[in-house]
Amino acid sequence: MKNSAAAIGALACAATLCLFGSGCNSPRREAAVPRMQLESVPPVLRGTIGAEASIRGTDPVLVSGLGVVVGLNGTGGGEYPQAVLAHMEREVAKGGIGRGGVAVGDLEGMSPQQFLRSPDVAIVIVQAVVAPGAPKDSRFDVFVTTLPGSSVTSLEGGTLWTTELRLGPPSLVGAVRTRRLAEARGPIFINPFSEPAGGLSGDSIGLTRTRGRVLGGGRVTEPLKMQLVLDDESHSRARTVVSAINSRFPRGPGDDDPTARGRGSDGAGDRRYQSVTINVPAAYRDDPAEFLQLLRYTRIDQTFPQEFAKRYVDELRENPVLAADLSWCLQAVGKTALPFLAPMYDYPELVPRMAALEAGAKLGDQRTVPHLVQLARTAPPALRAQSIELLSRLPANPNINFALRDLLGAPDLDVRVAAYESLRRLGDPIITQTALGPDRLLPRFILETVPSPEPMIYVTQQGRPRIVIFGAAPGRPLRFTKPLFVSMWSNRLMLNADDTAAPLRMRFVNSRTGRVLERDAPEDVVEFVRLLAHRTTPEDPSPGLDLSYSEVVGALYELTRQGAVDATFATEEDRLRAAILQAGRTASVADRPEGAEDEISAAELPFKPDLAGQRAPAVKEGELTGQGAATRPSRVVPLSRPTRRSAE
């Protein structure tokens, strides 16, 4: 695309075709199942499930729908295409808007049409990517954007009402609908780091108000089943595969069905399986990609696992190019492989050594701890971050926590953040957490503090929204650097301290009410964040600005950029847009039509995700499936660096 205007025009055409029911329902055809030639499989990998079978349904799936955002500050409303308006009028009427509905407050008495044209309401396109094998109730992030040509100027402060998400593009009443997979709801986070060109460029960073996301706002309601199909049809071999999978992944707490179930050809009781249905075990709910990898490398013959473990380790020494594959093979064998892995933990060659340590750590072997700690301290940055992540996989061990705490001040941002994330997963008490927002059960974000010799403010853009203050510790808070003068948002928020002894004064103009608040502000950055997010209520009358997560993030960025806080400001890399683009480029998706559970077909998708000309960061092979951790690019983006040090 040459420019954003051209992109919007192209999207408008594509979206219009889809929304009006033409060109979006190509004739169904059988989905192609890729076949692996046995001669192309290394001998050591033969006999694994991945060498003899193909798995359908392992690509990330694009889902979307039309939704409604409420709670805007007069920035919504306007005219919409008649077909869209008619469809959404029916949808909101089912939700309680209109005659006989259950709406209360400001919505009471409104007709569906009046409601949708309210300046506090916007119709939006909702898009997301569901990970392969994601089980029921799995959570994911959701991308929200206004309709092409819409007069909506901002989604700031809005909340997405519950929206159905289906395979492919949004469809209207009367059109052929694809299967419903998920739903989404929750507060909108406006990404303050996205430019129209999609880059990050220091002082020119702007707020993109017509696009946002709901972090963790999606929920899988009807998971897509995965199908395993043998390359060479053999009913006896299929039975053996089912037995092998259920032996390696037995039914555990939370599992309603066995991991593998055969699908017969001559009735429910027939044992001549044509394919195998795969269910992700509850133990892998948060990482279905890891389960899929283990499944691929599981041996069909489950007898004599010690022999195969020894063979894999011998091959690891002789053929390091297969290190990643052999690491998965050893993990698939299970704890039986640990006696053979242990001698590899100090192997002189780094690639085989790292493959062995990864397998050992994921299998819970405490003997990996000193070796991983050494790599976390001395290896190249990519391997340091990987070693830190592996340490968090191991059972509780105080030596791990002590080593990770030492890395919280590492010069490399990826290492520093990896140490924090691992300590957080381990539940280390040095990390404090506070839920901020008017609803503590569904907070706007989590504020965390981490003691560190290197001050940093780190914010997340995936999963649960978090703001992390590095350098804040009991008795040693991170403070503003005085004297200072900061102005942001067209002078709506201003801070001033004439000298080091002067109090910090704040002036804030509420854009909704026009009310001006002038008062002393806390000089502790953590307490200042609390002030920004707090909503004044009769139960808690203390003053607060009631800002959204994106507004708080934007304010903190400006404070570091203008030198008021002597700390690095860094953000998690935005990967949601890249994932949606990648899923949207897929020519077809496996679709099981409602009421046709046993039919597997493909539907062409002309829909292109609405990114208005933005260039999403490239996603390398393996990044969406959890592979390639050792070579993945940085996932921490520094936006501002300290310009001066606070006076001692």
Protein Blocks (a to p, Z undefined) as FASTA:
>chain_A
ZZfklmmmmmmmmmmmmmnopakaccddddddddddfklpcfklgoiaklmcccehiacc
ddddddddehiehigghjddfklmmmmmmmmmmnopaehiabehjlnopafklmmmpckb
ccddddddddehiaehiacdddddddehiabfbfghiacddddddehjdddehiacdddf
bdceddddddfkbcfkopaehjlpccdfkbccdehkaccfbdcddddddfbdcfklmmmm
mmmmmmmmccdehiabdfbdcddfebjklcbdfbdcddddfklmmmmmlmmmmmmmpcfb
lghkllmmmmmmmmmmmmmmlmmmmmmmmmmnommlmmmmmmmmmgfblklmmmmmmmmm
mnopaklmmmmmmmmmmmcfklmmmmmmmmmmpccdfklmmmmmmmmmgfblklmmmmmm
mmmmnopakbccddedjblklcfbdcdddddfbdcddddfehjaddddehiaghiacddd
ddddddeehhlaccddfbfkbccddddddfklopacdddddfbfklmmmmmmpccdfklm
cgcehiafklmmmmmmmmmmnopagcdddddddfklmmmmmmmmpmbdcdddehilmbcc
ddddfbdcdeehpacddddehjlnopaklmcccfbdcfbdcfbdcdZZ
